[in-house]
Amino acid sequence: MNHDNSFPSNTSQSSKSTGQQSARQVAIKVITNILLQQGSLSTQLARHQLDVASEHAPMLKELCFGVCRQYPRLNSIALHLLAHPFEEKDTDLYAVLLLGLYQLTYMNTPDHAAVNETVEACRILNKDWATKLMNAVLRRYQREADDIVEILETQPSVEFNMPKWLVKRFNKHWPEHLEEIIEASNTHPPMCIRVNESLVSRETYKEQLLDLGINTEKGEFSDSALYLKNAVRVGELPGFDDGYVSVQDEAAQLSAHILSPKAGEKVLDACAAPGGKTGHLLEKANSAGLSSMELTAVELESWRMEKIESNLERLGYSAQLICADASDLDAWWDGEHFDKILLDVPCTATGVIRRNPDIKINRKPADIDDLVIIQREILNKVWTTLKSGGFMLYATCSLMPEENEQQIQHFLANQEDAKEVALNSLAADLAVEWGIPVSHGRQLFPQANGHDGFYYCLLQKA
Ligand SMILES: C[S@@+](CC[C@H](N)C(=O)[O-])C[C@H]1O[C@@H](n2cnc3c(N)ncnc32)[C@H](O)[C@@H]1O
């Protein structure tokens, strides 16, 4: 199937929020658009979540996340079952088939219901001609599932439930960590929260949760992290609306601990949305009894900018928010240098596949080269806004050395006034025991019951 730009007429890009459609109907739209590269899973879900009644929202999420998570396997099974792949104009039917296979393989839906719903979905799409085909394909899968899976199991994409090219890359760069990466990337991430230490200690908050029957474990690496044994809705977390706590992965929490903002400092968060780290930087400054840290947050996407605003509003902090391309200094920089900069650049997100499983569908090897160029441009330009003696923390949620240690290697080779410093240079009490040291910085791998995959390198300007 050639996933280019054309948009099928039956999947309108801006849909009305009727609240009238079934979770399956909306899931077909979301999956179709992802297959056609019309946006990420998170943007598609945000755009379409109001198309279903609120009680069906969890089912919509389960179907969409589930199909993306299992895509390499489901795709191989579907292609094995079909005599001819669907044409691009029938990508919606392919989405219907993937959803049917997902229900049959991974959900408790009775088989006959899954088959009937799949066939009915063809009619709703006004593609009655496909009902017989869909029925035959799913019935065959019901009969031969074990044999088919056995035949396909030798394919790396099926064995690892990951695109073949990604398995190859992981194996090339991290052969000793391959199993760990694959396992963690294929499991649901644990729910990790960040306690706002300017308002309550982690210990006290942990006890408050226990009183409510919510069991937690302290994060090993971030002093503010608590892992919930069982995920809960954020509304059940005491003080959530008043900023006592935020949902944030433990590895992501390390950014603010490493940069450790101090009184009177001028800090830049250069690629800021949705603002998880922006909020943490402000919390850190407050927990040191400071209020005079001046924070500027720059973000390219205006719709993502709104997320920073609502995040900060909940936490009760303010910052200078600028919607701009961080590498276009004329557009946003007033010439005042920063003491510290967090540069959490756009990346392949290969360390957080479990949170963005649509990466399994849409990420391509060429994205790495494209992103390396964008990162390089942002890094070089933003570096000029750092004052002499100032610190920049370069971060990605990628596992690709090209975006991480090699990017920094290239930067240091070309930037005479830059040097790498230890990750605990600004926080002597920070035990840097996470991930592994690499030629520059540290690489963290996703952990099945722990933190996400991340990369950090701290730089100082001469
Ligand atoms: C990895 S995310 C940042 C996550 C964020 N630091 C947090 O913790 O919530 C990268 C962000 O950079 C933004 N971005 C991409 N290119 C950019 C650019 N040229 N200038 C500024 N922001 C950019 C993306 O829209 C995205 O929101």
The ligand as an ORCA input file, in Angstrom:
! r2SCAN-3c Opt
* xyz 0 1
  C      10.217     15.887     22.895
  S       8.986     17.073     22.747
  C       9.250     18.042     24.173
  C       8.629     17.492     25.428
  C       8.629     18.497     26.556
  N       9.958     18.980     26.859
  C       8.010     17.946     27.815
  O       8.712     17.450     28.676
  O       6.784     18.008     27.952
  C       9.612     18.102     21.501
  C       8.764     19.344     21.246
  O       9.508     20.187     20.372
  C       8.601     20.842     19.513
  N       9.383     21.320     18.374
  C       9.713     20.682     17.230
  N      10.490     21.449     16.455
  C      10.652     22.615     17.116
  C      11.332     23.824     16.830
  N      12.004     23.981     15.689
  N      11.278     24.814     17.726
  C      10.580     24.666     18.884
  N       9.909     23.558     19.223
  C       9.953     22.546     18.347
  C       7.582     19.765     19.196
  O       6.385     20.334     18.728
  C       7.438     19.093     20.552
  O       6.410     19.680     21.282
*
